[in-house]
Amino acid sequence: MQKREPLVKRYEKNPILTKNDVPYPVVTVHNAGVVKAGGRYWMIFRSHLFNGRSILGLAESSDGYLFTVRAEPFMTPACTGIFAEYEEYGIEDPRICKIDKDFFITYSAYSRHGVRVALAKTRDFKIVERIALITQADQRNVVLFPEKFEGRFVRLDRPHTELSPWSIWISYSPDLIHWGDSKVIVKPEAYHWDEMKIGPGATPFKTDKGWLQIYHGVFRTMDGAVYRLGAILHDQNDPSLILGVADEWILESEDPWEVTGYVHNVVFTCGTIPEEDGTVKIYWGGADKVMCVGTARVSDLVDLCLQKPRNPL
């Protein structure tokens, strides 16, 4: 059997962002949404404060590797209105999706009522507007598709339930606020690297074979949970149709800052950037403590989904 070369090539100067790069007091930098616009890379990252709750910071880069963090946090838990009640325990794990002229941000809002997903938007990464709480509790990991399908917006999400391993669902909306027609489209595979739970990772991006999504899968071990990354290919015209879920993972914890940290043995993505040269930059939080990046050939990830698939359900 021929040895498989790594599908994701780690950047040699990882980690690319740590708490030492942030000009205000935080304990971690991780789980960042990333988007490329106007020739620049914009990263909205999560940080733990010294009280254990999370806020969102902003960093920007000209090359996708060397980031500079803005002097003040980008978003902190709301203090007034309906959002204040549902963000009192912190805001976490942002994803960014550009639709028309707006950058929409989905993020997890934690409170005494559980975790819900909220939606915000910005056009300039200076002014951010909260729009709505778009899920009930308990739900996380909402990622939007950057295009409409038959006139409707589409998202992937991951509800919590004790009746079944946590799975990836799809939902539809006329306005990004009201969602329905939900159904499960990918479930964990028994005795598999993602058997404990799965969840949407980064905003899906279009390839010539379909929409490619990088997701996270979790396996329970005697030493706790291990988070890895995998790939799913959705049909170009109907994203509820799964063309292939790669049977093999594409990335796991190897470097010291991924194996050991705030939560050990974790690689967790909220952002990918497809590039014009046929590669994709994949950004991931290492051990819930630092930000890392690597590159992969899009064609390799697509082929893995199509040539080595597993049953999505």
C-alpha positions as CSV (number, residue, x, y, z in Angstrom):
1,M,0.0,0.0,0.0
2,Q,1.4,3.4,-1.0
3,K,1.9,6.0,1.7
4,R,-0.5,8.9,1.4
5,E,1.0,12.3,1.2
6,P,-0.6,14.9,3.4
7,L,-3.6,16.5,1.7
8,V,-3.1,19.7,3.7
9,K,0.3,21.3,3.7
10,R,0.9,23.2,7.0
11,Y,2.3,26.7,6.8
12,E,5.9,26.5,8.0
13,K,5.4,29.5,10.3
14,N,2.4,28.3,12.2
15,P,0.8,29.4,14.4
16,I,-0.1,32.6,12.5
17,L,-1.9,34.3,15.4
18,T,-1.6,33.9,19.2
19,K,-2.7,35.9,22.2
20,N,0.7,37.7,22.1
21,D,-0.4,39.3,18.8
22,V,-3.5,40.8,20.3
23,P,-3.1,44.4,21.8
24,Y,-5.7,43.8,24.5
25,P,-5.8,41.1,27.2
26,V,-7.0,37.7,26.0
27,V,-6.1,34.1,26.8
28,T,-6.6,32.5,23.4
29,V,-7.0,33.2,19.7
30,H,-8.9,30.5,17.8
31,N,-11.8,29.4,15.6
32,A,-11.8,32.3,13.1
33,G,-14.0,33.0,10.1
34,V,-12.0,34.4,7.2
35,V,-13.0,36.1,3.9
36,K,-11.0,37.6,1.1
37,A,-12.2,40.9,-0.4
38,G,-10.6,43.8,-2.1
39,G,-7.3,42.0,-2.2
40,R,-7.2,41.6,1.5
41,Y,-7.9,38.8,4.0
42,W,-10.2,39.6,6.9
43,M,-10.2,37.3,9.9
44,I,-12.8,37.5,12.7
45,F,-11.4,35.4,15.6
46,R,-12.7,34.2,18.9
47,S,-10.8,34.9,22.1
48,H,-11.3,33.8,25.7
49,L,-11.1,36.6,28.3
50,F,-9.6,36.0,31.7
51,N,-13.1,35.3,33.0
52,G,-13.5,32.4,30.6
53,R,-16.1,34.0,28.3
54,S,-15.5,34.8,24.7
55,I,-15.4,37.9,22.4
56,L,-14.6,38.4,18.8
57,G,-11.5,40.2,17.4
58,L,-10.5,41.4,13.9
59,A,-7.3,40.9,12.0
60,E,-6.4,41.7,8.4
61,S,-3.6,40.6,6.0
62,S,-2.4,41.2,2.5
63,D,-1.2,37.6,1.9
64,G,-3.4,35.4,4.1
65,Y,-0.5,34.5,6.4
66,L,0.8,37.6,8.2
67,F,-2.1,39.2,10.1
68,T,-2.4,42.4,12.1
69,V,-4.9,42.6,14.9
70,R,-7.1,45.7,15.2
71,A,-6.5,47.6,18.5
72,E,-10.0,47.0,19.9
73,P,-12.3,44.0,19.8
74,F,-14.6,43.7,16.8
75,M,-17.6,42.4,18.7
76,T,-18.3,41.9,22.4
77,P,-21.5,40.6,24.0
78,A,-24.4,43.1,23.6
79,C,-25.4,45.1,26.7
80,T,-28.8,46.2,25.6
81,G,-31.9,44.8,23.8
82,I,-32.8,41.2,23.0
83,F,-29.2,40.3,22.1
84,A,-28.0,41.2,25.6
85,E,-30.1,38.4,27.2
86,Y,-28.8,35.8,24.8
87,E,-25.1,36.9,24.7
88,E,-24.5,37.3,28.4
89,Y,-22.1,34.3,28.6
90,G,-20.2,35.2,25.5
91,I,-20.1,35.1,21.6
92,E,-18.1,32.4,19.8
93,D,-17.0,30.7,16.6
94,P,-17.8,33.2,13.8
95,R,-18.3,32.3,10.1
96,I,-18.2,35.0,7.3
97,C,-20.1,34.8,4.1
98,K,-20.2,37.5,1.4
99,I,-23.6,37.9,-0.3
100,D,-23.8,40.8,-2.7
101,K,-22.2,43.8,-1.0
102,D,-22.6,42.5,2.6
103,F,-20.5,40.3,4.7
104,F,-22.8,38.2,6.9
105,I,-21.5,36.8,10.2
106,T,-23.0,33.9,12.0
107,Y,-21.8,33.3,15.5
108,S,-22.8,31.3,18.6
109,A,-24.5,33.3,21.4
110,Y,-24.3,31.7,24.9
111,S,-26.5,32.5,27.8
112,R,-28.4,30.9,30.7
113,H,-30.9,29.8,28.1
114,G,-28.4,27.7,26.2
115,V,-26.6,28.4,22.9
116,R,-28.3,30.0,19.9
117,V,-26.9,31.3,16.6
118,A,-27.1,35.0,15.8
119,L,-26.6,36.8,12.5
120,A,-24.8,40.1,12.0
121,K,-23.5,42.0,8.9
122,T,-20.9,44.5,7.9
123,R,-19.7,46.2,4.7
124,D,-16.5,47.7,5.9
125,F,-15.4,45.7,8.9
126,K,-15.8,48.9,11.0
127,I,-19.5,49.1,11.6
128,V,-21.3,45.8,12.5
129,E,-25.1,45.5,12.7
130,R,-26.8,42.7,14.6
131,I,-29.8,41.4,12.5
132,A,-31.5,38.5,14.3
133,L,-31.2,35.4,16.4
134,I,-31.8,32.8,13.7
135,T,-32.0,29.5,15.7
136,Q,-33.6,28.2,18.9
137,A,-31.5,26.6,21.6
138,D,-29.5,24.4,21.4
139,Q,-27.9,24.9,18.0
140,R,-24.4,25.8,16.7
141,N,-22.1,25.9,13.6
142,V,-24.3,27.7,11.2
143,V,-22.7,28.4,7.8
144,L,-24.4,30.2,4.9
145,F,-24.0,29.4,1.2
146,P,-23.0,32.5,-0.7
147,E,-25.6,32.0,-3.4
148,K,-29.4,31.6,-3.4
149,F,-31.0,28.4,-4.7
150,E,-34.4,28.8,-6.4
151,G,-34.7,32.2,-4.8
152,R,-33.9,31.1,-1.2
153,F,-31.0,31.4,1.1
154,V,-29.5,28.1,2.3
155,R,-27.6,27.3,5.5
156,L,-26.0,24.2,7.2
157,D,-26.3,23.8,10.9
158,R,-25.9,21.3,13.7
159,P,-28.7,20.9,16.3
160,H,-27.9,19.2,19.6
161,T,-29.9,16.1,20.6
162,E,-29.3,13.1,22.8
163,L,-31.4,10.9,20.6
164,S,-28.8,10.7,17.8
165,P,-25.2,11.6,17.3
166,W,-25.0,15.3,16.4
167,S,-25.4,15.7,12.6
168,I,-25.4,18.2,9.8
169,W,-28.7,19.7,8.7
170,I,-29.8,22.0,5.9
171,S,-32.4,24.7,6.1
172,Y,-33.9,27.4,3.8
173,S,-34.9,31.0,4.2
174,P,-36.5,33.8,2.1
175,D,-34.8,36.5,4.1
176,L,-31.9,35.1,6.2
177,I,-34.1,35.5,9.3
178,H,-36.9,33.0,9.1
179,W,-35.8,29.4,8.4
180,G,-37.5,26.1,7.6
181,D,-37.8,23.0,5.5
182,S,-35.0,21.6,7.6
183,K,-33.7,18.1,7.1
184,V,-30.6,16.1,8.1
185,I,-28.2,15.4,5.3
186,V,-25.0,14.0,6.9
187,K,-24.7,11.8,10.0
188,P,-21.6,10.5,11.8
189,E,-20.4,7.1,10.8
190,A,-20.3,4.4,13.5
191,Y,-16.8,3.4,14.7
192,H,-15.3,6.0,12.4
193,W,-13.1,9.0,12.9
194,D,-16.2,11.3,13.1
195,E,-18.5,8.9,15.0
196,M,-19.1,11.1,18.1
197,K,-20.4,14.2,16.3
198,I,-19.9,16.3,13.2
199,G,-20.6,19.9,12.3
200,P,-20.3,22.4,9.5
201,G,-17.0,24.1,9.4
202,A,-16.2,26.8,6.9
203,T,-18.4,28.6,4.4
204,P,-18.8,26.2,1.4
205,F,-17.2,27.3,-1.9
206,K,-18.0,26.3,-5.5
207,T,-15.8,24.0,-7.5
208,D,-16.4,22.7,-11.0
209,K,-17.7,19.5,-9.4
210,G,-20.0,21.0,-6.7
211,W,-19.9,22.9,-3.5
212,L,-17.0,21.8,-1.2
213,Q,-17.4,22.0,2.5
214,I,-14.7,21.4,5.1
215,Y,-16.3,20.1,8.3
216,H,-15.2,18.8,11.7
217,G,-15.6,15.3,13.0
218,V,-15.1,14.1,16.6
219,F,-14.0,10.7,17.9
220,R,-14.1,9.8,21.6
221,T,-11.0,8.2,23.0
222,M,-9.9,7.0,26.5
223,D,-8.1,10.4,26.7
224,G,-11.0,12.5,25.6
225,A,-12.4,13.8,22.3
226,V,-10.2,14.2,19.2
227,Y,-11.3,16.8,16.6
228,R,-10.3,16.3,12.9
229,L,-11.3,17.9,9.6
230,G,-13.0,16.2,6.7
231,A,-14.5,17.1,3.3
232,I,-18.0,17.0,1.9
233,L,-19.1,17.7,-1.7
234,H,-22.6,19.0,-2.3
235,D,-24.4,19.1,-5.6
236,Q,-23.9,22.4,-7.5
237,N,-27.7,23.1,-8.0
238,D,-29.2,21.3,-5.0
239,P,-26.9,21.5,-1.9
240,S,-29.1,19.0,0.0
241,L,-27.8,16.4,-2.4
242,I,-24.5,14.9,-1.2
243,L,-22.2,13.8,-3.9
244,G,-19.6,12.4,-1.5
245,V,-18.4,12.5,2.1
246,A,-14.7,11.6,2.2
247,D,-14.2,8.5,4.2
248,E,-10.8,9.7,5.4
249,W,-10.0,12.8,7.3
250,I,-7.8,15.5,5.7
251,L,-6.3,17.0,8.9
252,E,-5.6,16.0,12.5
253,S,-3.7,17.4,15.4
254,E,0.1,16.9,15.0
255,D,2.0,20.1,15.9
256,P,2.5,20.8,19.6
257,W,0.1,23.8,19.6
258,E,-2.6,21.5,18.2
259,V,-2.0,18.6,20.5
260,T,-1.8,20.6,23.7
261,G,-3.6,23.8,24.7
262,Y,-6.9,25.1,26.1
263,V,-8.6,21.9,24.8
264,H,-6.0,19.4,23.5
265,N,-6.2,17.4,20.3
266,V,-8.3,19.9,18.4
267,V,-8.1,21.3,14.8
268,F,-11.3,23.3,14.2
269,T,-12.1,25.3,11.1
270,C,-14.5,28.2,10.5
271,G,-12.8,29.6,7.4
272,T,-11.4,28.7,4.0
273,I,-10.3,30.8,1.1
274,P,-10.2,29.3,-2.4
275,E,-7.5,30.8,-4.5
276,E,-7.1,31.4,-8.2
277,D,-4.3,28.9,-8.5
278,G,-6.5,26.0,-7.7
279,T,-5.5,25.8,-4.0
280,V,-7.5,26.6,-0.9
281,K,-6.3,28.1,2.3
282,I,-7.7,26.3,5.3
283,Y,-7.6,28.2,8.6
284,W,-8.0,26.3,11.9
285,G,-7.9,26.8,15.6
286,G,-5.2,24.7,17.3
287,A,-6.2,23.2,20.7
288,D,-8.6,26.2,21.1
289,K,-5.6,28.4,21.7
290,V,-3.9,29.6,18.5
291,M,-4.7,30.1,14.8
292,C,-3.0,28.1,12.1
293,V,-3.3,27.8,8.3
294,G,-2.5,25.3,5.6
295,T,-3.1,24.9,1.9
296,A,-4.5,22.0,-0.2
297,R,-5.3,21.4,-3.9
298,V,-9.0,21.7,-4.4
299,S,-9.0,18.9,-6.9
300,D,-7.4,16.6,-4.3
301,L,-10.2,17.3,-1.8
302,V,-12.9,16.9,-4.5
303,D,-11.4,13.6,-5.6
304,L,-11.2,12.3,-2.1
305,C,-15.0,12.9,-1.7
306,L,-15.8,11.2,-5.1
307,Q,-13.3,8.4,-5.1
308,K,-13.3,7.4,-1.4
309,P,-16.8,8.2,-0.2
310,R,-18.8,6.9,2.8
311,N,-22.5,6.7,3.2
312,P,-23.7,10.3,4.3
313,L,-26.6,8.9,6.4
